[in-house]
Amino acid sequence: MSFFVKKSDIISSLVIGEAAALLMIGIGRNVAWPERAAAFLPSLPFFFPFFTLAVMVAGALASRLAPFLYQLVKFSLVGSLNFLIDLGVLNLFITLTGVSQGFFAGTFKAAAFLVAMVSSLLWNKLWTFNATSVENAGRQFFQFFLVTSVGFLINVGVFMLVNDYVGPYAAIDPKTWASVSAAGAAAVGLGWNFLGYRFLVFRKS
């Protein structure tokens, strides 16, 4: 299998990188980053898109050994963007209300997850799995909803477990711990979502 990266994949990886950089800057205003990391944030829009492009190229190279790795890299880039959308919406609610724990924090996380879910459907259908056909679109959406609903329960459940029951670790402040909890929740749900989307929702006929 010859190595190449399609023009559409180059453009998509750059768009994802730029959007991710802007989201990280926004999130960084509400999270207690180390001083050096905080000073580094403003430069992200200038170089992070090239990092995501490099990841895309690495995926193309890796696909020479296992073709599915190219798809997995695309899924991971989309998943990273959706995670940042999730985290960005969560931190927006926290900033507006000052609430970072308890029932309302869980509600904010649920709303943030739903926003990220819409992004996930569009990016994964049209780019990651290239399922552009509208045939059986209703069934496909229902399957996506089922897989994502399980992912939703995993995501929100892990978030509330770590955020509320485990609680802030050491000297980490509650706002930062909410973001750490969200990261852990996203990591747990990542494997489930990829398998569900690949083998159920967007499987090839």
N, C-alpha and C positions, 0 to 999 in steps of 0.2 A: 504494500500500500504506500503510494507516494505521499510525501509530506506537503501539505499546503494549508493555508488559512484563507477561507473565503472572505471577500471584501465585506460582506454583511456581518461576519463574525468579528472582523477588525473594528468596524464602526460600533457594533453593539458593545464590545468589551470596553471601548473608549467612553461610550456614553455611560455605561455602568460605573466605570472608574470615576468620572467627573461627578455623577450624582452621589456616589458613595462619599467622595471627598467633601462635598457640600453638607451632606447629612452629618458627617463626623464633626465638622466645624460647629454645626448647630447643637449637636449633643454635647460637645466639649464645653459649651457655655454653662451646662447644668451639672457637669460631672467634675469631681475633684481630681483632675489629672496631675501627675507629677509636673513640677515646674518646667522641666526640659521638654516633656511631651506637649504641654500646653503651648509652649513657644513654637513648636514644630507644626502645629495645626494649620496656620494660615498658608503654609506653602503646599498643602496637600493638593489643591486643584491643579497645580502646575506639573506635578510628577505622578500622582496616583493613577491617572488614566493610563500612563505608560506601564505602570506596574501590572494593572489588570490585563493589558495587552500582552505583556510578557508571560503572564499566567496562561493566557489563551494559546500562545505559541508553544509553551511547554506542554500543554494538553495535546496539541497537534502532534508534537514529537512523541509523546507517550503513547498516542493512539497507534503508532506503528507496531507497538508490542501488544496492545489490547485495545481494539477500536472503541469499546464502550467508555474508555477513559476520557475521550474527547467530549462525549456527552456529559460525563460526570463533572468535568471541569466547568462546562457551561452551566450545569445545574448548581455547582458550588458558587460561581460568580453571581448568579441570580439569587441564590439563597442568601449570600452575604448582603446583597443590596436590600432584599426584603427584610433581613434582620435589622439593618440600619433604619429602614422605613418604620419597622415595628418599634425600635428603640427611640427613634426620633419623635414619633407620635406620642409614645409613653412619656417621654421627657417634656414634651410640649404641655401635656395635661398636668404633669407635676409642677411645671413652672407657673402655669396659669392658676392652679389651686393651692399649691404648697403642700399637697397631700402626697405622701410617698409610701404609706403602708396601710394595711387594713382592707376592708371591703371595697372602698372606692378605688384604691390602687389596683386591686384585682379587676375591677370594672374597666379602668383605664387600659390595663394590659389586654383585656378582651377586645376592646375597641381598636387598639393598635394592631392586634393580630388580624382582625378582619380587614383593615386597610391593606396590610401587607399581603393578605390572601388574594385580593383582587390583582395586585401587582404580580403575584406568583402565577396566577392563572394565565395572565396575558403573556408574560415573558416565557414561561415554560411551554405553553401551547404553541406560540408562534416562533420561538427561537430554539430553546433547549431541545424539544422533541419534534419540532417542525411539523406539528399536527395541524396544518392549515385547513384541512378539509372540514366542511360544515356538515358532512354526513354523520348522522347519529349524534348531532351536537347536544341534544337534550340528554341522552344517556351519558355522554361524556361529561357533561356538566354535573350530572347527578353523582357519577363515580368520583369526580374531583371533589365534590362537596363531602362525600362520605370519607374519603381518604383525608381530606383537610380537616374534617370535624374531629377525627381521631387525633390528628396532629394538634388541633386546637386544644383538646382535653389534655394531651401530654404537655403542650407548651404552657398553658395557664396553670395546670396542676403543679408542674415542677417549679414554675415561678413562685406560686404562693407558698409551696413547701419550703423553698430555700429562703424566700424573702421574709415570710412571716414566722415560720416555725424554727428555722435554723437561726435566722436573725443576722444582723451585721457582724462580720468577723473582725475581731481585734478592734482597731481604731477606725475602721472604715465607716464613713458617715452614711446615714440611711439612704440618701439620694443616690450615692455611688453604688451602694449595695443593691438597690433596685435594678440598676443597670447590669451589675454582675449576675444577679439572679436571672435576668432576662437572657443574658448570654448563655448561661447554663441550660435554660429551658430550650433555647434554639438549638443547641448542640445535641440534646437528647432527641429532639424531633427530626433532625436532619436525615438520619438514616431511614426512618420510617417513611418520610415523604418521598425520598428518591425512589425507593423500592415500589411504593404505591403508585407513583406517577408513571414510572417506567413500565411496570408489568401489568398495570390495571387501566389507568386512565388514558395514557397516550401510547399504548402498545400498538405496534404495527400489525395490520391484518395479515 
